[in-house]
């Protein structure tokens, strides 16, 4: 029977540290697998049956983009977080906008809720990056993942509508234009599922094209 080391298990795991397996990091799951290798099925990002690590449609800078999400659907570009941000930047509108003021949401808070309007089944956790727009109930946050809930007190905002995604495009296979709807892949999407949105703002910079996308759907 083949012996596995901690490093060999780490090589099979996706390295997302998403916490869905019940462990805080992929390294902690890998250490657990040394005693209970059958528990590798806890990782939702591995293929059923072979349990080999899924090839990410988004490259690490060394491999080529596949231009297909995990369901085989084509997309036009990869939307990456701004280098200065801790995660993907979004503008969100809670189903009950009054909760922003009722909960006393302020810059630096960690919130969690689900983008139900877009049809996403995943609860998102984000850090508020700007003081909220209390007039409209809008919150600008960066999605930071479940580990943030262990580092700070969180506030639940419930279901929300994603109003806009903001990010950097450095890998695209089409010409980008304001006012057009595109299919894109958020680089850190846990589902690795393509989204669609309309570019409402764009600016060409040395590091790529900085864009704002509105009318967000998973499609």
C-alpha positions in Angstrom: 0.0 0.0 0.0 1.4 3.4 -1.0 2.4 5.7 1.8 1.4 9.3 1.6 3.2 12.2 3.2 1.8 15.6 4.3 3.3 17.2 1.2 1.8 14.6 -1.2 -1.7 15.3 0.2 -1.1 19.0 0.0 -0.2 18.6 -3.7 -3.6 16.9 -4.3 -5.6 19.6 -2.4 -6.6 22.9 -4.1 -4.9 25.2 -1.7 -8.1 27.4 -1.4 -8.3 27.2 2.5 -12.1 27.6 2.0 -13.0 25.8 5.3 -15.8 23.7 3.7 -14.2 20.5 4.7 -14.3 21.5 8.4 -10.7 22.4 8.7 -9.3 25.9 8.7 -6.7 25.3 6.0 -5.8 22.7 3.4 -2.7 21.9 5.4 -4.8 21.0 8.4 -6.9 18.7 6.3 -3.7 17.1 4.8 -2.4 16.4 8.3 -5.7 14.8 9.2 -5.5 12.6 6.1 -2.3 11.0 7.3 -4.5 9.1 9.8 -7.7 9.0 7.8 -7.0 9.1 4.1 -10.6 8.3 3.3 -11.7 11.7 4.5 -10.2 13.3 1.4 -13.8 13.2 0.2 -14.5 16.1 2.5 -12.9 18.4 -0.1 -15.7 19.6 -2.4 -13.2 20.8 -5.0 -12.0 17.3 -5.9 -13.6 15.1 -8.5 -15.9 12.4 -7.2 -14.5 8.9 -7.8 -10.8 9.6 -8.6 -10.6 12.5 -6.1 -7.9 14.1 -8.1 -7.5 17.8 -7.8 -9.6 19.7 -10.3 -7.7 21.7 -12.9 -8.5 25.3 -12.2 -9.8 27.2 -15.3 -7.7 30.2 -13.9 -4.0 29.7 -14.3 -1.3 30.5 -11.7 0.6 32.5 -14.2 2.6 29.5 -15.6 -0.2 27.6 -17.4 -2.6 28.7 -20.1 -6.2 29.8 -19.5 -8.7 27.0 -20.6 -11.4 29.6 -21.4 -14.0 27.2 -20.0 -15.5 27.0 -16.5 -16.0 23.7 -14.6 -19.2 23.1 -16.5 -17.5 23.5 -19.9 -19.0 26.9 -20.6 -16.9 29.5 -22.4 -16.1 32.9 -21.0 -14.4 36.1 -22.3 -12.0 37.1 -19.6 -10.8 36.5 -16.1 -11.7 39.1 -13.5 -9.0 39.3 -10.8 -8.9 41.3 -7.6 -7.0 44.6 -7.4 -3.5 44.0 -6.2 -4.0 46.2 -3.2 -7.3 44.5 -2.1 -7.6 41.5 0.2 -10.1 39.8 -2.1 -12.6 40.4 -4.9 -14.3 43.9 -4.6 -18.1 44.0 -4.8 -20.9 46.6 -4.2 -23.8 44.8 -2.7 -27.4 45.8 -1.7 -29.1 43.8 1.1 -32.7 42.7 0.4 -33.5 44.8 3.4 -31.3 47.9 3.0 -32.3 49.3 6.4 -30.3 46.6 8.0 -27.1 48.4 7.0 -28.0 51.2 9.4 -29.7 49.0 12.0 -26.6 46.8 12.3 -24.3 49.8 12.6 -22.2 48.6 9.6 -19.0 50.5 9.3 -15.7 50.3 7.5 -13.6 47.3 8.6 -16.6 45.2 9.7 -16.8 41.6 8.6 -20.2 40.7 7.1 -21.7 37.5 5.7 -24.7 36.9 3.5 -25.7 35.2 0.3 -26.0 36.7 -3.2 -29.4 35.2 -3.8 -30.4 37.6 -6.6 -27.6 36.3 -8.7 -28.5 32.6 -8.1 -25.3 31.8 -6.1 -25.7 29.0 -3.5 -22.6 30.0 -1.5 -22.6 32.2 1.6 -20.1 35.1 1.1 -18.0 36.7 3.8 -16.5 40.1 3.2 -14.7 43.0 4.8 -16.3 46.4 4.4 -13.8 48.7 2.5 -15.6 52.0 2.7 -18.2 53.7 4.9 -21.6 52.4 3.7 -24.0 54.5 1.6 -26.8 54.8 4.1 -29.1 56.7 1.7 -29.3 53.7 -0.7 -28.2 50.9 1.7 -25.1 50.0 -0.5 -22.0 48.3 1.0 -18.6 48.0 -0.7 -16.7 45.0 0.5 -14.0 42.6 -0.4 -14.8 38.9 -0.2 -12.2 37.4 2.2 -13.4 33.9 2.9 -14.7 32.0 6.0 -11.4 32.3 8.0 -12.1 35.9 8.6 -15.1 35.0 10.8 -12.6 33.4 13.3 -10.6 36.6 13.4 -13.3 39.2 14.0 -16.9 39.5 15.2 -19.3 39.2 12.2 -22.6 40.7 11.3 -25.2 38.9 9.2 -26.9 40.9 6.4 -28.9 38.1 5.0 -29.6 37.7 1.3 -28.3 40.5 -1.0 -28.1 41.6 -4.6 -24.7 42.1 -6.1 -24.9 45.5 -7.7 -21.3 45.6 -9.1 -18.1 43.7 -9.3 -14.8 45.7 -9.6 -11.6 44.2 -10.6 -8.6 43.9 -13.0 -8.6 42.3 -16.4 -5.2 41.2 -17.6 -6.3 38.1 -19.5 -9.0 38.4 -22.1 -9.7 36.9 -25.5 -12.1 39.6 -26.7 -12.0 43.4 -27.1 -13.5 45.1 -24.0 -16.0 47.9 -24.5 -18.2 49.9 -22.2 -21.9 49.0 -22.4 -21.4 45.4 -23.6 -22.4 42.3 -21.6 -19.7 39.7 -21.3 -19.2 36.3 -19.7 -16.3 36.3 -17.3 -14.8 34.1 -14.6 -14.1 35.6 -11.2 -10.5 34.4 -10.5 -11.2 33.4 -6.9 -14.8 32.0 -7.4 -15.2 28.9 -5.2 -17.6 27.4 -7.8 -15.3 28.2 -10.7 -18.5 29.1 -12.5 -18.8 31.8 -15.2 -20.7 35.0 -14.5 -22.0 37.7 -16.8 -22.1 41.4 -16.4 -22.2 44.7 -18.3 -19.0 46.9 -18.3 -20.1 50.3 -17.0 -16.6 51.7 -16.3 -13.1 50.9 -17.6 -9.7 52.4 -17.4 -6.5 51.0 -19.0 -3.6 50.9 -16.6 -0.1 49.4 -16.8 -1.3 46.4 -14.8 -4.3 45.7 -17.1 -7.8 47.1 -17.6 -9.7 48.1 -14.4 -13.4 47.5 -14.9 -16.7 47.9 -13.1 -19.4 45.3 -14.0 -23.1 45.7 -13.3 -26.1 43.5 -13.9 -24.4 40.4 -12.4 -25.7 36.9 -13.0 -24.3 33.4 -12.8 -25.0 32.1 -16.3 
